[in-house]
Amino acid sequence: MRNLLAIGLVVAVLALPFLLRPKQNLLADAEDTLVLISPHNESIRYEFTRAFAEKYRKDTGRTVRLDWRTPGGGSEIARYLKSEFYNAFENYWRSRGNAWTPEVIGAFDNPKVTPADSPAGDTPAQAARRAFLDSGVGIGIDVMFGGGSFDFIQQADAGRLVAGDVMRRHPEWFTEQSIPQSVSGEPFYDPKGRWIGAALSSFGICYNTDSLRRLGIATPPSGWEDLANPVYFNEVALTDPSKSGSAAKAFEMILQQKMQQAGEEPLGEGWAAGLNLIQAAAANARYFTDAAGRAPMDVAAGDAAIGMCIDFYGRFQSEFVAGPDGASRLVYVTPSGGSSVGVDPIALIRGAPNREVAEKFIDFVLSIEGQKLWNFRVGTPGGPTKYALRRLPIRKELYAPAFTAFRSDPTVFPYEDAKLFTYHAAWTAPLFRVIGLVIRVMCQDSHDELAAAWKALIAAGFPPCATARFYDVSAVSYALAREKLRPALASPDRIAEVALTRELTDAFRRQYREAEQLAREGK
């Protein structure tokens, strides 16, 4: 009898996990599949998976499974796509009996290589480029969804993104009344249809009201300059621009604003002023996180008092920590005239294995039905069912008075805000990667020395010689950024890039040590 009881207990223990496991996700055995690569968080993935699966079943009578690949932020996704397409095209090229040479490697995804008028006139480099652009080479992923427009432009120019049919199917969407091609200098979709903005975003500051009281700060931050206030020493949360395209864009906004304030003639002065602001903000920083969403989370938790972030991360986290009365200790603000309004695009990837499903998903995301998910409150007609996404839709129709009562942010009108800031792409867009390098050598790799010098400057009351030495950015001036740093990053010589990075980092470390010493001497 005891043996039977013992056996029964063992069986019960073994069976318990199976009895208590949640019901099987029917979409795991769906008839169709869509594979996406995205930096979007779990809340966005959940709501779009749910809504599209319902729409797909209603329209087709079939079930669909969304397979999300999330290797990291936009910059990490860009590196992943480059690597995967490299391997895929190498296999394709070799399978045709061709040699995989350095010339081919440097040409097949190089937008500067243009095939000849006919294949007969192609050089080996042009032949490789033509073969890639004419091929259906893929990497098993259908859709790229989310990230900054810079990454999408780069991927499209390389040939990794292809035009879908949404612009042909719905020309009425691509008008000034719905989705304009550009706003205040920011492109909203690719004229060839290789990528299209799906949601709008801007950049700003999040802060913790409890932390401000702890620090004795009566006036809350409202502009980029507040990040440089010494009162926030060791209280600022920043994101590594080499890991996050949105973080890189936020730093670009600081440079753009300072360059606009300086005027077109002395652009170099505005560039230097922007770098100086970034220096001081970085000197105040506790860290540079790898994930753009972490900064507002840490500010909300009180681990930092203030941080830079993209608008939707700030708004989402503010709602997440709000009390029953709706009041939140986390506040997000976009500096007035301090940020453009850009887009988070969506695109079809070359060689998409499930193209028909992908086209339907892109249509859904850009439709009024899909656009409602971005900013409608949970439980409103057509809105999300679990998470308030706190994103801003790209379709102008969603800002009509008829939808105001349903929106999470009814007082935010991005198309009006965009009029306060004009993005001059020619000033900084060609230097987007350079900005990341400059911040790395000037602020990240030299952060210990940077923070020590800043602390000494604060203690000494910012004596003139020490302050001037601290803010010397001549090694990364606007002229050098264009004439030296940009070509170095565009070169395939990675060894030279590493050497340049080390040289600049060492120079800034010496500079900050000298500034610290001068500050201690009161000079």
N, C-alpha and C positions, 0 to 999 in steps of 0.2 A: 504493500500500500504506500509506504514511504517512497519507494522507488518511483511509483506511478505519479505521486505528487511532485517529486523532484523533476521528473521528465516533463510534467505539465507546466511547471514554472519556467523551465528552460525554453519550452516551445512558446510560452506566452511572451517571454522576454525577447526572443528572436522575432516574433511576429509583430511586436508592438510598433516598430518603426514603419512597417508596411501598413498597419491599420491607421496610424496617425498621419501618414504622409498626405500632403494636399492632393486635391483632385488633379488628375493628369491634364496638362495643358494640351488642349485639342490641336492647337496650332503647331505643336511639335511634329504632328503627322499630317501637316497641311499638304494640299495637292500642288500648290505652287510656292515658289521661294523668291525672296528678294534679298540680295546681299548689299549692305551699305557700310561705308566707312565714314566715321563721324566723330567729332569731338563733343557732340551734344551729351548732356547729362542724362541720368536715368529718368527724370521726370518727362523730358521731351521725348525720349525714346518710348516710354510707356504710352503717353497720350497719342502719339502718331501711329504707333503699332496698333493700338486698340481701334482708333478711328478709321485707319486705312483698311484694316482687316474687315471691319463692318461694311465699309463702302464697297470693297472689292467683292465681298460675298453677295451683296445686294445687286451689284452690276453684272457679275459674271456667274453667280451661283457656285463659285468655287472658294475654297479656303486658301489663305496665303500665310506664310511664315516669314517674318522679317528677321534676318540674321545680321545683327549689328556688330561691326568690328570697331573697337575703340582703342587703338594703340597709343593714344595720347592727344595732345593739343594739335592745332593746325600745322605747326612747323614739323612736328614728329610725323604726322600723317603725310606731309609732303615728302619727307625723307623715305618713308615706307613705300610710297607709290613709285618714287624714282628707283629704288632698289628692286622692287618686284618687277617693274617693266623692263629694267635692265636684264634681269634673268630670263624673263619671258621672251624678249626679243632676241637675246643671244641664242636660246634654244631654237627659235624660229629661223634665224639667220643661218645657223650651222646646219639645220635640217635640210636647207636648200643647197648644201654643199659649198657654202661661202666661208671664207676665212674671217675669224673674229679679230680684226686688227685694231690698233689704237685709232686709226683714222675712222673706222666704222663706229667705234665706241664713242668718239667725240662728236659724231655727226648725227646719229639716228634720231636723237631727241633734242637736237640743237635748233632753236627757231631761227638762228642766223644763217643756217644752211638752206638754200632754196634750190630745189631740183631744176634741171634745165628744161627747155621747152618740150623736149621729148626724151624718153629713156635712152635713146641712142647717144645723146649728148651729155649724159651724166658722168661726172667723175665718180670714183668709188664712194666718196663722202655723200655726194648727191644721190647716188643709187641707194645707199643705206637709208637716207632720209625719206626718199620716195617710197621705199619698201615699207617703212614703218607707218607712214601716213596712209598708205593704201591697204594696210593689213587689218585683219580682225584680231590681232594679237591682244590677248586679255590676261587678267590676273585673277579671274574668278570673282570679281566684285562688280556690282552693277552701278551703284550710285555713290557719289561723294556729296555729303550733306552737312553743311555747316563749316564755319571757319571764316577767315577774312578774305576779302576779294583779292588781295595780293596773291595768296596761295593759289586761288582758282585761275587767275590770269597766268601765273607761271605754269601751272599744269596744262592749261589750254594751249599756250604757245608751244610747249614741249610736244604736244600731240597726244597727251594722255587722256584728255577729255574730248568728247565729240559732240556735235550738235544733235539734239533730239528733235522731235517734231512738234513740240508744244507751241512754238511761235507760228507754225503753219496751221495748226488745229485751232488756235485761239488768238488770232491777230488782234481782236478787240481788247485783250488784256494789256497789250504793249503799246499804250497810248499815254499821253500826258494826264489823262483822267484816271488812269489805273496804275500802271507801272511805267514811270518815265525812264528813259534810257540813262539819264544822269541828273543829279541834283547837287547844286553848289560845288561842282567840280568832281564829285564822287560818281564813278560809273555804277549803274544799278543792274545792268545786264550786258552780256557780250553781244555786239551786233550780229555775230555769226551764230548766236544761240548756243554756244558751247557751255555757258554757265549763266544762271539767272538768279538774281537776288530773291530770297524767300522770306527774309525778315530784316528789320532795320535794327541798327545798334549805334550807340554813341559811347563815349568814354567819360569817366569822371572819378569822383572821390566818394568813398564810403567812410563813415565814422561812427564811433560808439559814444552815445550821449553819457553813459555812465563813466566811461574813461575820460571824457572831457571834464566832467565834474571832479574826478580824481586828480586831474592835472591842474585844476583851477582855471580852466579856459572858459571864459564867458561867451566869446563869439565863436560860433561853429565855423568850420572851414567852408569856403565857397569857391575857391579858385586853386589853380595848380600851384601858385606861390605858397599856399599854406603848407604844402608838403615839405617845404624848405625851412619852415619856422623852427628854430632851435628848441622850442618848447616840446617838440615832438621827437627829441633825440631818443633813439631806440624804441620808437613807438609806431613806425611806419611799416606797412606790409606792401611789398612789391613782388612782381612776377618776372621770372627770367624771360626776356624777349626772344631768346634763341629757342625756347621750348613752346612758346605761345604766340601765335600770330596776333591775337587780340592785345596782348601786352605790348608787343612791338608797335602796334598801331597807336596805343595810348601814349607811348613815349614820342611817337611821331607827331601827335597832336600838340604836345608841349613845344616841340621845335617849330611846328607850323605857326602856332600862335605868336611865339616870340619873333619869328621872321616877318609875320604880317605887321606886328607892332613896330618893327624896325623900318619897314618900308622896303620896296623892291631893290633899290640901289645898294644899300649895305646889307645884303642878305647874309653875308658872312658874320656880321655883328649879331644879327638875330639868331643865327645858328649857335654862336658862342654863348649868347645869353640863355638859350634853351639848354645847352649842355651844362651851363653853370647851375641852372635850376635842378636839373637831373642829378648833378653831383651832390648838391645839398640834400635832396630828397633821399638819395642812396645813402648818404652819410647818416641820415636819421633812421635808416631801415634796420629792422631786426634781422631780416633775411631777404633772399630772392627765392620764392617758391617755384616749383616746376609746373604747378597747375594754376591756371588763371582763376578758377573757382575757389581756391583756398584762401586768398586774401580776404574777401568779405566774410568767410567763415571764421577766420581767426580774429578779425576785428569784432565780429558779433560776440565771440567768446571772451573778449577782453584781453586776448594775447597781444593785440596791437590796438592802438587808439584810432588809427586812420590808415587808409590804404587806397591804392589806385585799382580801379576795376572797370570792367565793361558793364554797361547799365543793367542788363538783365540779371547778371550775377548779384549785383547789389540789391536790386528790387526783390528778387526771389528770396535771398537770404533774409532781407528785412521782413518779409511776410512770414518766413519760416519761424523766426524767433519772436513774432508779435504776440502780445498777450491777448486774453479774451476780449478786451476792449478795442483791439486793433492797434494799440500803441506799440511801437517797437523801439528798442534801444539802438537799432542799426538804422542809419539814415544814408540814403544815396543822393548825391547831387551832381548834375552835369555843370561844369563851370560855364557861365554865360559867355558865349563867343569863344569857348575854349575847345570845342570838339565839332568835327563834322558829323554828319549822319551817314553811315555806311551800311553795307549789306552783308548778311550771311547768306551765301549762295547755295544753290543745289545744281548738280550736273550729272550727266551721263558719262560713265567711264568707258573708254575704248574697249571693245571686245566683251561688252556686258553679256554674260551668259543668259540673263533673264530680261532681255531688252523690252519685251512687251509689258511685263509687269513693271519694269522701271519707268517706262513712259507713263503708265497709269499713275504711279506714285508721284511723279513730278507734276502731272496734271492736278492731282489731289492737293498737293502742298500749295500750289499757286491758286487753287480755286477759292472762292469765298468760303466754302465749307471748311477747307483745310486752314485757311487764314484765321478763322475764328478761334482756333485752338491757341494761337499765340498769346492773345491778351484778354480773352473772355474769362470771366470768373467761373470757378468750379460750380457746376450745377445749372448754369444759364443755358438757354436753348442753343445747341450747337457748340457749347463750350466744353472744356475738359471735364472729366469725371472725378479725378483724384488730385491732380496737381494744377495750381495756378502757375502758368509758365512765365508770366510777366515779361514776355517778349513783345515787340512791336511789329505788327504785320506790314508788309510792303504795299499791299493793295490800298490805294487811297480811299476806296469805297468804305473801308472798315472804320474810317474816322468821321463818318456821317453822323448827324445827331440821332438817327434811328438806332444806332448801336451804342450810344454813350452809356446808357444804363447797364449794359452788360459788361463793359470793359473794366479790367482791374486797375487801369491807369487812365481814367477818363479825362484828366486834365493835361495829359501829355500829347502833344501834337508834333511829331518829329518833322513833318514837312514845313511847319512854321519855324521850328527851332533851327532847321538847316539854313534858313536865311541869315542867321547871325554869324555864320562862319563859312568862308569859301575855301575849299581845299585846292591848293595849287600843286597839282601832281608833279609838275616839272621841277619843283624845288626839292622835294624829298623822296618821291616814289622811286627814282633810280637808285637811291641810297638806302633802300629799306634794309637790305642785309648789312650794309655798312653801319647803320644805327645800332644793330644788335652787337656787332663787333666792338664799336666804340664803348657801348655801355658795359660790355664784358671787361675790357681792359681798364676802363676808367673807374668802374664802380664795383664789379663783382670779384674778379680775380685779385684786385687790390683792396678789397673791402676792409680788411683789418687795419691797414695803414690809413685808408680814407676816414674811417670812423675815429681812429685815434687822433688824427689831425683835427677833425671837426670838434671833438671833445675839447682839445687844447685851445682851439679858437674860441669856443664858447666861454671857457674859463677865463681866457685873457681879454675878452671883450672885442674880439676881432681886430687885432692890431693890423695896420695897413700892409706892411711887407709880407707878413704871414698869410694874410687873406689873399693878396695878389698872387702869391706863389701857389696857394691852394687852388685857385680858380684858373690857373694857366691851362688853356686847352689848345695851345698852338700846335701841339703834335697831332691833333685830330681836327684841325681847322676845316672850314667848308671847302677851301681850295684843295687841301690835301685829301679830304674825303672823296672828292670827285676825281682828282688826278692820280692819286696813289692807292688809296684803300679800295675803291671800287674796282679798278683793274686787277688788283691783287686777289680779290674774292672771286672775280670772274675767271681767273686763270685756273687751269686744271692742276697746277702745281700746288698740291696740298702741303708739301714740305715748306715751301716759301711762305704759305699762309700761317703755318704754325710758328715759323721763325718771326714773322711780323707781329703776331699776337704776343709772343714772349717779349719781344723788344719793347712794344708799347706798354705792356703790363709792368715790366721792370722800370720803365721810365716814370710811370705814374706812381709806383711804389716809392721811388726815390724822391719824387716831387712831394708826396704827402709826408714823408719822413722829414724832409727839409722844412715844410710848412709847420709841422708840429714843433720842431726845434725852435723855429723863429717865434712861434706863438708863446712857447715857454719862456723865451727871452724877452717877451713883450715888444717885439719889433714888428 
